Amino acid sequence: MQKRLACRITGRVQLVMFRDFTRRKAKARNITGTVKNELDGSVSVVAEGEGKALEALVRDLNRGPFLAHVDHVEAMWGEPQGMWKDFTIVY
């Protein structure tokens, strides 16, 4: 079943390739959406895809790339809106 996921990730998550890590993990699971750095130092993700694929992405976000230190992943679930055809980094 298709779902929508919105996440806010806090910790040492900027300047550690977190957005690229997220994009690669999402694309590997056929997830669409965006990832971007926020001014407060967090990273936000909005993604749509199969529920199990999104759950796996949340596990990846909790782990993060090698240099990251994730303190918390806040995940909110909703109905998909079909806004994207790909997963992209927002600069």
Secondary structure, 3 states (H helix, E strand, C coil): CEEEEEEEEEEECCCCCHHHHHHHHHHHCCCEEEEEECCCCCEEEEEEEEHHHHHHHHHHHHHCCCCCEEEEEEEEEECCCCCCCCEEEEC
